[in-house]
Amino acid sequence: MLNIAIFGPPGAGKGTQSKFLIEKYNLTYISTGDILRAEIAEDSELGQKAKSVIAAGKLVSDDLIVQIIEKRILSEKRDGILFDGFPRTVVQAYILDGLLLKLNTQLSFMLSLEVPREELINRLLERGKSSGRNDDSMEVIERRLLEYDQKTHPLKDFYKARGKFIAINGVGSIADITTRLSDAIEKTLQRKYFNIVVTGKPGAGRGTQAKKLAAKYNLAYISTGKLMRDEIAAGTELGKTCQEFMNAGDLVPDEYPIRLIEQVIRDNPHVNGFVFKGFPRTLVQAYILDGLLKKINSKVDIAIEMDCKTLVAIKRLSARGKTMKARTYDMNTDVIIHRLEEWQNTIKKDVVDFYVRQDILVKIDGTDEDEVVFQRIDSVVSKRIGK
């Protein structure tokens, strides 16, 4: 489903553009004011509740509004939903998430019509002259614009953080603005990420091959280990927290690598997808990754298991331990063996089997030279991308 929230200050032209979007994409139109009035006019049970609240001089609660919204959505079986003026607060944004999740869908993005303040004032004053609307006086206009700025700024940040905020230039002819909206929607609908998980035995060349894939296919390379090391080196609060767990010999809780992965996804809107190395390491993390990718209407397309003989892996990791690229766990043979055992007994059992069941796992022999191994991987990946 195509679910859009259209935003913009008074005078931005939301009503005009909403009519176009509803017709072109066959959307259910949700304007809280309109549907409240409709329920009251129908004298429905929800309408009666809303009428009594309004008669008492109170604001209709979010609980009642969301029930009315759900009723309207279920009564109109269309190809998506256009929300005009809802959500208005971050709390309502979370409420909308929950409602759409219940309906087995989610908000596609928020379109925000951006118009300079002076232009808005001129439009509203002109509208007041032609329509005789009392709320288009200068004093009321200033108050409404101030209220909009104060209430919607946190909401814009909310959707920007989720990579779902699209600003549209709202200045120009109606036709020009309509074209901009349409182009933005079509571009977003056509976008499809291609995502790869590179897992496998330590020393089999996971990092090397993941980076090569990222470079060739314009994918963002995500190594949770590297992300955490970078945070520690930068002295961030998250890095300090991760360091405390590491110093205590404990695994860093999932919430921290999740936050780092989400940040990389938000910071790379123009890549063709993501390649994950070192994540997931557990069955729980595999489910978490599915959830993270679902937020951007995506999924894991292929999982590559890098393999090599155990002796080869030990030699490679020991050799790396003598270079500038050394990790602390490369310098002790007992630790290397422990990591290999962990892979065999835990990660392989859980993560590899998880992707085998989805029929997206490919096993690659990583014993040969890097370029030879990459040709094997690329042959598989290029065919999968072609499909």
N, C-alpha and C positions, 0 to 999 in steps of 0.2 A: 504493500500500500504506500501511496505517496501522501505523507502527512506533513503539512507545512503550518508554521506559525508565522503570520505576517504582522510586522511591527512597524511603527512609525509614529511620529508626533502628530498632534492635531494639524490637519491641513496638508499632510504628506501625500494624500491620495489613496489611502488603503482601500476605501470603499469602491472607488472606480476600478482599481486593479484587481480587487477580490472578485468582481463580477467576471473579469476575463479568465482568471485562474480557475474559478468554479466551472465555467463552461468548457474550457479547453481540456482540463484534466478530470472532469466528472467527479468533483469533490463535494463532500457534505460540508456545508457552511456553518461554522460554529461561532456565533457572536453572542456572548453571554447576555447582553442587553436584549437582543432580538428573541432569543429562546426563552428568556424569563417572561417577556411580555406575551409570547405565544402560549406558554403554559398557563399563565394567568387568564388569558382570553379563553382558553379551552376549559377553564375551571377544573383542571385535572387535580389529582391529589397533591402532586408536587407544586402545582400552580397555587393551590389554596394555601399551602404552607408558606410559599414565597410571599403571597399577598398579605398574609397576617404579619409576617416579619416586617415588610415594607410599611404597612399601616401603623406599626408600633414605632416607626422612625428608626429602625435598625438596619444594618447592612445584612444582606443575604449571606449566610455562612458558606465557606468553601465546601462543606459537606453536602449542602443542598445543591449548590451549583454543579458539583461534579456528578451528582445523580441525574440532574436535568441534561447535562452534556452527554452522559452515557445513554440516556433514553433516546436522545436525538440521533446519535451515531447508529444505534441498533435499529432505529426505525427507517433509516435511509441506507440501503446497501449500495454504496458507491465505491469508486476506485481509490478513495482516499479522503482526507479531511483537511479543511482549511480553518485554522483557528485565528480569529480576528479579535484582538484585545484580551486573549487568554493564552498563556498565563500572564499575570501582571506582576507577580512577585516570585522570588526564588522558591518560597514554600509551595506556591501553586505550580511551579515547574516540576517539583518533586511529585506533587499530586498527579499531574498530567502523566509523568513517567509511569506511575503506578496504574493509572487507568488504562493507558495504552498497552502496558504489559499484560494486564488482565484480558485485553482484547487480542493478545498475541501479536502485537505490532509495536512500533515506536515512532517517535518524532523524527522525520527525515532531516529537517533543518529549519532554522529560523531565518526568514527574509526580512531585512530591516531597510525600509525606505529612508535614506539619508538626505535631508533637505536643510540648507542653511537657515538659521533663525530668522533673518530679515525676510527671506523669501516666504517662510511660513506665515509670518505676521501679515505680509502683503496679501497672501492668498486668503487668509481668514477674514481680513477686513473687507476684501472684495466680495467674499461670500456673504458676509453680513449685510452688505449694501443690497445685494440682489435677492437674498432670501428673507431678510428681516429677522434673522436669528438673534436672540438676545445674548447668546453665549459667544458671539463673535465681536464683542466690544473689546477695546484695547486692554482694559483692566482685566477682564476675564481671560483674554488670550494669554497675557503674561502669566497669570496664575496657573492656567492649564499647562503651559509649556514648562514652567518651573516644576510642577508636580510630575510631569512626564519624565523630565531629566532625573529627578531624585529617585523615582520608583523604578525606572527601567534600566538605569546604569548597572546595578548589580545583576539584573537578569541577562543583559548583554554579556557581561563577564562570564556568567554561568554557562551560556551556550558557546562562547568563544573557547572556554576551557575544554569543552567537549568536541571541539572542531565542527560545530553545527551552526555557526553564525556566518551569514552571508550578507554583506552590506551592498545595497543597490543605490546607485545615484538616482535620486528622485527628482532631479531638475531636468526640464525639457518638456517636449510634447508628450501627450498621453501615449501616443504610438511608440515613441522612443523608449519610454519607461517600460512599457509592456514588452518590448523587444528585449530589453535588458533582463527583465524578470524571467522571460521565457528561456533566454540563452543560459542564464545561471542554473535554472532547473534542469534543462536538457543536459548540460555539461555534468551536473552532479549525478543525474540518472545513468549516464553512460559510463561513469567512472567505475572501474572494477579493479580492486587490488589483487595482486598475486602474492601469496604468502608461503614461505618455506620454513620448515623447522629442520635444522641440521643437528642431529643427535649422534650418538655413537661412542665408541670406546675412546677414553682419553689417549691422546697420542696418535689418533687415526687421521688427524688433519682437519678437524671440524672447523676451527677458526679460519684457517687458510682458505678452505674451499667456500666457506660462507662469505668471506670478504670478496672473493672472486665473483661469486654470484651477484652480490650487491653491486659491484662495479659494472658488470656487464648489463644487468637488467634494470638499473636505476632503482634498487631496493635500499631501504634503510637497514643498516646492519645493527642488530640489537643483541649485545652480549651482556647479560645481567651482571656477570662478574666484572667486566670492564666498566660498566656504568657505576657500580658500587665503588670500585677502586678510584674512579674519577671524582666521585662525591667525597670520598675520604681525603684524596689529595687536595681538593678545593676547600676542605674544612667546613663543609656545609653541615647544618644540623642533622640532615638525614645521614650524611656520611659519618658523623660522630656516633650516631645511634648504631649504624651498621658495624662500625669499628668495635663498639662495646660488645656486641654479640660475638664477633670474630675473636676478640681477645679472650673471651670466656670459653672459647672452643665450641660455641653453639652455632647452629644454623640461623641465618638471618630470616626472621618471619616473612611469610609471603607478602604481607602488605607493603613492604618496602620495595622489593623488585617490581611489584605491580605498579606502584606510583611512578617508578622510573620508566617503565615500559609505556605507560599512558602518556608521560611527558614526551617521549620520543615520537609517539604516534601523533600527538598534537603539533609538535614542532616540524613535522615533515609532511605537509599536506599535498606536496607536488610529486612525491615519489610514486612508483608503480606498485609498491607493496613493501613487505618487510621480510627479512630473513632473520630467524631467531637461532642463536647459538647458546647452549647452556640453559635454555628454558624452553619447555618444561623439564623438570627433573623428577617429578612425582605425578601420580595420577591426578591428584588434586590440582596441581599446576596446569595440567593438560586441560582440565575443565575450565580453569580460570582463563587460560589463553583463549579458549573458544568464546568465553563471555566477553573478553576485551575486544576481540575481532568482530563479534556480533554488533557491538556498538557502532562500528563503521560499516555495517552491512557486509561483512566479509567473513572469511574462514581460512583455515589452514588448507592449502591446495595440495601440497606434497610434503611428506616427511622423508628425509634422507638419513639413513643409518650408515655412518662411516665405520668401516671395520678394517682391521689388520691383525696380524698374528700378535699374540701377547708379548713375545720377545721383542718384536719390532717396536711396539708401543713403549716398552720399558726403555729401550735404547734411545728412542726419540726424546722422551721426557727427560731422561738423565742428561742427554746432550744439551737440551734447552736450558737445563739447570746451570750450565756453565757459561751461558750467554747473557747479554743485557736484557733479553726477553724473559729471563727466568722468573718463575713463580715460586713462592716459598715452598709449595708442595712438590716442586720438581727436584729438590735438593736432597731428598731422603728416599732411598729405595723402598723402605717399609711403607712410607706414605703413598708412594706411587702404586705399590701393589694393593694397598688398601683401597685406593681410588678405583683401580681396575676391578677389584672384587665388588665394590659398591655398584659399579656399572652393571656387572654381570648379574648380581643377585637382586638389585632393587630397580635401577632405572630401566634396564633392558626389559625386565619382567613387566613393569607397569607401563612405561611410556611407549616403548616399541610395540607392545601388544595392543595398546590403545589405538595406535595408528594402523596396525595390521587389520584390526577389526573394521576400520573405516575404509580399508582397501586403498590407502594413499601412501603406504610405506614402500620405499625403494632402498635396497641394500647395495652399497657401493664399496668395492675393495679399494682401500686407501693406501695400499702398500707401495705403489710405484711413485715416480716423480710427480710433483705437483701438477704440472701441465697435462700429463697423461691422465691423471685422476680427474682433473677438471673436465677433460673432453668426455669422459664417461658420464659425469654428472650432467654436463651441459646437453648431451644428447637426449637424456631423459627429460630434463627441465624444459628444453625448447619444444619438445613434442607436447608436453602437458600444457604449456602456455598456448600453443597452437590450437589446442582443443577448447 
